[in-house]
C-alpha cells in the first residue's frame, strides 16, 4: 500500500538537498565530492539515497555518477545536471536541478525549469501522459529549444525507480492516464536547436542494479550479490558504495562477473546525439482524487 507520509518525508529531504546543490558553487569541485556531499545530506536527514547522485556534464544528459577516487571536476563554462533521489522505506522522491556556469546556456536551463512548472500545473488524476508531453514540447519550441525525445518521466513504486509507465517529453499517441495515489516523476530534458533531440548510450556504465538473484555457483560472487541485495534491494547503486566493506579491486571483479552473468544490469551514460549541451529539471508528484501533491517542491 502506498505511503503518502513516507513519500512526503522523502520529498522534503530531496528538495532540501536539491536546493543546497542549486546554491552551492561547484566550479573546481570534484564530481566525487559533489556526490558524497549530496548523498551524505540525504543520510543525515534520515533517508537513504534512492540511486547514486547523478552528476552529468554538458552533452551527457544522465546516468553519470562518480567513480571511486574520481578526479573529474566542474569547470567554468560547464552545465551540470544534479539528479537526486531519496527514499524512506523504499518510497522514492526523485528530483533534479541544472546548475549553469556558462551564460550562453542560462536560457536553456531556465526554459527547462519553465517547462517543468507548466507541466506540473496540469497534473491531476486521469490527465493523459501525452498531454503532459504536449506541454513540455510546446514550451521548448516556444522558447527556441528542443526536448529530448527519448528521455521521459516515469511512474515510481516502492523500491522501484522506473515502475513501468513513461511520461513523454513530447506529444505522442497511445499514452496512459495518471492514476490517483500513484507517484510520478515529471522530467523535462532540453537541448539547443542544433541538437539532435535524441540521446544515445555512451561507453561509461557506472550505475548498476540487481536484475535477478539467481545463484552463480561462485561462492564469493554469490555472497557479494547477497550483500548488494541486503543493502540496495532493486534500487540502483554505485561500486563506491561497497568500498566500506570490500576492497575496490575485489568488488570491481565480482561486479564485472555479475554483470557478465546478467545478474546485475549496468546503465550506460546517455549522451546527446549531436554532442550539444543538455539541461534537466524534475519533480515527483502524487495526484489524488482532490488535488496533486508535489512532494519535491
N, C-alpha and C positions, 0 to 999 in steps of 0.2 A: 504493500500500500504506500502511495506517495506521501512523503513527509514534508508538508509546506514549511514547518518550523525549521527543519534541518536545511532545506533549500535556502531559506531566508538567512539563516546564520552563515552559511557558506557564501551566499551572495554578498552579505555585508562585509565579510572578510576580504573576498576577492576584489570588491570595489575599493576598499581602503588601500589594498596593496597596489591596485592599478593606478590610483591617483597619486600615490607615492612615486611610482615609476614614471608617471607623466611629469611630475615636478622636478625630479632629480636630474642633474646634469651628467650625462653619461659619456661625453667625449673624453677619451683617454682611459675609460674604464674597460676592463676585460669583460668578455661575454660570460666567462665563468663567474666573475664576481657579481654580475647582474643576476644571473640565475640563482646563485646562492643567497643573495640578498632577498629576492622575491620569495623563494621557497622557504627561507628562514622566517620571514614575516608571516607567512601563512601558518607555519607551525607554531610560532609564538602566540598567535591569536586563537589557537585551539582547533584548527583544521589541519588537513593534510593536503599536499599538492595532488590534484587530480591527474596531472600529467607533468612531465618536465617543462619548466618555463621555456617557452619558445623565444628565441632572440634572433630574428630573421632580418638580415640586412639587405636593403636596396632591391635588387631584382629577385632575391629569394623571398617568396611570399609567405612561406610557412614551413614548419617542421624542422627548423634547426634549433638544437639545444647544445649547450657547451659540452665539450669533451672533457675528460679528466685533464687537468693542467692546461686547459685551452688558453692560448696566448693571444687569440684574436681580440682586437679592441675596436671600440666605436671611434670613428674618425670624424673630424669636421667635414661636413658635406654628406654624411650618411643619413639614410632614412631607416629607422629601426622599429620593427614591429615587435611588441612585447605581448605575448599571448599567455594568459594566466588562468589556471584552473585550481579551484579549492573544493574540497569535499568534506562533508560531515556524514559519517556512516554511509558513505557511498553516494550521497546526494550531491550533485556536482553543480557548481557555478562556474561558467566559462565566460571570460571577458578579455578584451584586448584593447591596446592603445598603440598608436603610432607616434613616436617622437621624432621630430624632424630637425636636422642640423644643416639644412640646405634651403635657403629662402625660395629657390626655384620650385620646390615641391610643397610649400606651405598650402597652396590652394588644393593640391591633390589630397593632402591629409584632411583639410577642412571639408572637402567635398565628401569624403568617406564618412566622416562624423555626421555630416548633414543627412546623408542617405540613411544612416542608422536611425537618427532621430525621426525622420519621416516614416520609415518603416515601422518603428515602434508605435507610432500614432495609430496605425490601422490594425494592430494586432488585437484580436479578440477571439473567443471561441467561435469556431466554424468559419473563420475567414480562410480563403484559399491561399495556399502557399504561393501559387502563381501570382496572386495579387500583391504579395509582399515583394516578389521578384520584379514585378512591373514597376513598383515604386522605386526600388533600388536602381533599376536600369534607367528609368526616366530621369531620376536625379543625376546620375552620372552623365548622361548625354546632354542634359540641360546646362550643365556647368563645364562641359568640354572634356570629359574623361570617359574611360571605358571600364565597365565592370568585368571582372574575371569570370568568364562563362562557366568554367568547370570547377569552380570553388563555390561552396554553398554553406548555409546554416544547416542546422540539424536538430533532431529530437535528442533528448537525453533521458536516461533511465538510471536506476541505481547501479553503480559501478560500471556504467556503460556511457562512454563519451558520445559515440555516434550510434543512436538506438534505432536506426533503420529508415527514418524519414529525413528527406533533404528539403531545405528551403532555398530555392534558387536565388541567384543574384541577377537574373534576367527573367523576362516574361516567358513562360513555357506552358505547353499543353499538358493536360492529364495529371495535374498535381492533386494532393490531398487537402482536406480541410483540417485546420488545427483543432485538436480535441481539448475540452476543458480539463483542467487539473493535470496537464501534461507539460513538462518543461521543454523549452525550445531555445536554441541559440540562434540569434539573427546576426549575420556576419558578413557585411559587405567588404569586398576587396576591389580596389580600383587601381587602374594603371593609366598611363598617359595615352593620348590619342594615337600615337605612333607605336604603341604596344600591340601585341597580338591579341590580347584579351583572353589568353589561354595559358595555363601553366603546365609544365612537363616535369617528370621525375628527374631530379639531379642524382649525382653519384653518391652523395653522403647519405648514410642511413644510421642515425644515432639515437632514434627514439624507437622503443620496442614494446611489444605487448604479447602476453601468452595467448596462443591460438588454441591449444589443446593441452591436456595434462597427460597425454599418452606417454607411457614409460619408454625409455630408450634402451634399457638394458645396461647402460653405463652408470655405475653406482654414483660417481661424483656428479655427473650431469643431472641425474635424477634428483639428487639431494639439492643441487643448485636450483632446479626447477621448483622443488617444494619450498625452498627459501623465497624465491620470487613470488610464488603464489601466496604464501603467508603474508608477505609484505604488501603486494600490489593487486592481488586478485586479477581481474581482467583489465585493470587500468594501465595505461602506458607508463613506462619507466625508462630511466637512463642508466647506462653502465655505471656512471659515477655514483649513483645511489647505493650500489652494492659494495663500495670500496671501504666502508667502515668494518665490514665483516669478511671481505675477501681481498686477496692480493690482485692488483689490476691485471697482470698477465694471465693469472689463473682464471679470473672471472671472464675476461675477454675471450679466452679459448673456449670455455664452456658455453658462453653465449653464442659464439660463432657456430659451435656444434649444434646447439638447439635451433638456431636459425636454419642451418643446412638441413636438419631433420624436419623442418616446417612445424616445429612445436612452438617456436616464438616467431612472430611476424615483426619485420622491421619496416619503418615508414621512411620513405625517401624524402629529402627536402624537395620543395616544389618551387620551380624557377619559371619566371615569366618568359614566354616563348621568344620574344624579341630582345630579351635582356633589359627591359625597361623597368623602372622603379615601380614598386607596389606599396600601397597603403592599406591598412586594415582597421576596422573598428568592430566592436562586438558587445552585445548584451545577452543575458539569459533572462527569459520571461516565462511566466506561467499564466496562461489565460484561465479564468474561472468563469462560472456562469454569469457573474455580475460585473467583473472588471478584469484587468490584466495586471499582474504583479511583476514589475521589473526588478528582479532580485539583485541585480548588479548595478543599479542606478546610484 
